[in-house]
Protein backbone atom coordinates (compact mmCIF):
# COMPACT_ATOMS: atom_id res chain seq x y z
CA UNK A 1 0.00 0.00 0.00
CA UNK A 2 1.24 3.49 -0.80
CA UNK A 3 2.47 5.66 2.04
CA UNK A 4 1.20 9.18 2.51
CA UNK A 5 4.52 10.50 1.12
CA UNK A 6 3.73 8.79 -2.21
CA UNK A 7 0.33 10.42 -2.67
CA UNK A 8 0.10 12.65 -5.76
CA UNK A 9 -0.18 16.36 -4.97
CA UNK A 10 -3.71 17.56 -5.81
CA UNK A 11 -4.53 20.61 -7.91
CA UNK A 12 -7.55 22.61 -6.80
CA UNK A 13 -9.78 23.41 -9.78
CA UNK A 14 -12.60 25.02 -7.75
CA UNK A 15 -13.20 25.51 -4.04
CA UNK A 16 -14.64 22.55 -2.12
CA UNK A 17 -17.80 24.60 -1.44
CA UNK A 18 -18.28 25.26 -5.16
CA UNK A 19 -17.71 21.58 -5.96
CA UNK A 20 -20.24 20.39 -3.39
CA UNK A 21 -22.89 22.87 -4.56
CA UNK A 22 -22.33 22.45 -8.32
CA UNK A 23 -24.27 20.04 -10.53
CA UNK A 24 -22.44 16.72 -10.79
CA UNK A 25 -22.74 13.36 -12.50
CA UNK A 26 -21.16 9.93 -12.33
CA UNK A 27 -18.78 9.12 -15.19
CA UNK A 28 -16.85 5.91 -15.87
CA UNK A 29 -13.61 5.96 -13.92
CA UNK A 30 -11.66 5.61 -17.18
CA UNK A 31 -13.20 8.90 -18.37
CA UNK A 32 -12.60 10.85 -15.15
CA UNK A 33 -9.11 12.21 -15.90
CA UNK A 34 -9.25 15.91 -16.62
CA UNK A 35 -12.55 16.35 -14.76
CA UNK A 36 -13.12 17.96 -11.36
CA UNK A 37 -13.91 15.61 -8.48
CA UNK A 38 -17.22 16.09 -6.66
CA UNK A 39 -16.73 13.56 -3.85
CA UNK A 40 -14.15 12.24 -1.41
CA UNK A 41 -12.08 9.17 -2.28
CA UNK A 42 -10.15 8.00 0.78
CA UNK A 43 -8.04 4.83 0.82
CA UNK A 44 -7.49 3.07 4.19
CA UNK A 45 -4.67 2.82 4.91
CA UNK A 46 -3.38 5.56 5.03
CA UNK A 47 -6.74 7.34 5.60
CA UNK A 48 -5.66 10.48 3.73
CA UNK A 49 -8.00 11.70 0.96
CA UNK A 50 -6.66 10.79 -2.47
CA UNK A 51 -9.36 12.95 -4.05
CA UNK A 52 -11.59 15.63 -2.56
CA UNK A 53 -14.35 17.84 -3.94
CA UNK A 54 -12.91 20.56 -6.16
CA UNK A 55 -9.69 18.75 -7.05
CA UNK A 56 -8.60 17.97 -10.60
CA UNK A 57 -8.58 14.23 -11.35
CA UNK A 58 -5.34 13.27 -13.09
CA UNK A 59 -4.05 10.04 -14.59
CA UNK A 60 -1.46 9.99 -11.78
CA UNK A 61 -4.24 10.06 -9.17
CA UNK A 62 -6.21 7.35 -10.98
CA UNK A 63 -3.02 5.22 -11.14
CA UNK A 64 -2.52 5.71 -7.39
CA UNK A 65 -6.15 4.68 -6.79
CA UNK A 66 -5.61 1.53 -8.86
CA UNK A 67 -2.50 0.79 -6.78
CA UNK A 68 -4.43 1.13 -3.53
CA UNK A 69 -7.18 -1.15 -4.85
CA UNK A 70 -4.65 -3.76 -6.02
CA UNK A 71 -3.00 -3.65 -2.58
CA UNK A 72 -6.36 -4.36 -0.93
CA UNK A 73 -6.96 -0.94 0.62
CA UNK A 74 -10.54 -0.14 1.63
CA UNK A 75 -11.81 2.89 -0.32
CA UNK A 76 -14.25 5.14 1.54
CA UNK A 77 -16.32 8.03 0.22
CA UNK A 78 -17.27 7.40 -3.41
CA UNK A 79 -20.97 7.22 -4.24
CA UNK A 80 -20.23 4.08 -6.30
CA UNK A 81 -18.88 1.50 -3.84
CA UNK A 82 -17.63 -0.65 -6.74
CA UNK A 83 -15.56 2.26 -8.14
CA UNK A 84 -16.81 1.76 -11.67
CA UNK A 85 -17.71 5.46 -11.73
CA UNK A 86 -16.67 8.68 -10.02
CA UNK A 87 -18.85 11.72 -9.31
CA UNK A 88 -17.49 14.75 -11.17
CA UNK A 89 -18.54 18.28 -12.04
C-alpha positions as CSV (number, residue, x, y, z in Angstrom):
1,X,0.0,0.0,0.0
2,X,1.2,3.5,-0.8
3,X,2.5,5.7,2.0
4,X,1.2,9.2,2.5
5,X,4.5,10.5,1.1
6,X,3.7,8.8,-2.2
7,X,0.3,10.4,-2.7
8,X,0.1,12.7,-5.8
9,X,-0.2,16.4,-5.0
10,X,-3.7,17.6,-5.8
11,X,-4.5,20.6,-7.9
12,X,-7.6,22.6,-6.8
13,X,-9.8,23.4,-9.8
14,X,-12.6,25.0,-7.7
15,X,-13.2,25.5,-4.0
16,X,-14.6,22.6,-2.1
17,X,-17.8,24.6,-1.4
18,X,-18.3,25.3,-5.2
19,X,-17.7,21.6,-6.0
20,X,-20.2,20.4,-3.4
21,X,-22.9,22.9,-4.6
22,X,-22.3,22.5,-8.3
23,X,-24.3,20.0,-10.5
24,X,-22.4,16.7,-10.8
25,X,-22.7,13.4,-12.5
26,X,-21.2,9.9,-12.3
27,X,-18.8,9.1,-15.2
28,X,-16.9,5.9,-15.9
29,X,-13.6,6.0,-13.9
30,X,-11.7,5.6,-17.2
31,X,-13.2,8.9,-18.4
32,X,-12.6,10.8,-15.2
33,X,-9.1,12.2,-15.9
34,X,-9.2,15.9,-16.6
35,X,-12.6,16.3,-14.8
36,X,-13.1,18.0,-11.4
37,X,-13.9,15.6,-8.5
38,X,-17.2,16.1,-6.7
39,X,-16.7,13.6,-3.8
40,X,-14.1,12.2,-1.4
41,X,-12.1,9.2,-2.3
42,X,-10.1,8.0,0.8
43,X,-8.0,4.8,0.8
44,X,-7.5,3.1,4.2
45,X,-4.7,2.8,4.9
46,X,-3.4,5.6,5.0
47,X,-6.7,7.3,5.6
48,X,-5.7,10.5,3.7
49,X,-8.0,11.7,1.0
50,X,-6.7,10.8,-2.5
51,X,-9.4,13.0,-4.1
52,X,-11.6,15.6,-2.6
53,X,-14.4,17.8,-3.9
54,X,-12.9,20.6,-6.2
55,X,-9.7,18.8,-7.0
56,X,-8.6,18.0,-10.6
57,X,-8.6,14.2,-11.3
58,X,-5.3,13.3,-13.1
59,X,-4.1,10.0,-14.6
60,X,-1.5,10.0,-11.8
61,X,-4.2,10.1,-9.2
62,X,-6.2,7.4,-11.0
63,X,-3.0,5.2,-11.1
64,X,-2.5,5.7,-7.4
65,X,-6.1,4.7,-6.8
66,X,-5.6,1.5,-8.9
67,X,-2.5,0.8,-6.8
68,X,-4.4,1.1,-3.5
69,X,-7.2,-1.1,-4.8
70,X,-4.7,-3.8,-6.0
71,X,-3.0,-3.7,-2.6
72,X,-6.4,-4.4,-0.9
73,X,-7.0,-0.9,0.6
74,X,-10.5,-0.1,1.6
75,X,-11.8,2.9,-0.3
76,X,-14.2,5.1,1.5
77,X,-16.3,8.0,0.2
78,X,-17.3,7.4,-3.4
79,X,-21.0,7.2,-4.2
80,X,-20.2,4.1,-6.3
81,X,-18.9,1.5,-3.8
82,X,-17.6,-0.6,-6.7
83,X,-15.6,2.3,-8.1
84,X,-16.8,1.8,-11.7
85,X,-17.7,5.5,-11.7
86,X,-16.7,8.7,-10.0
87,X,-18.8,11.7,-9.3
88,X,-17.5,14.7,-11.2
89,X,-18.5,18.3,-12.0
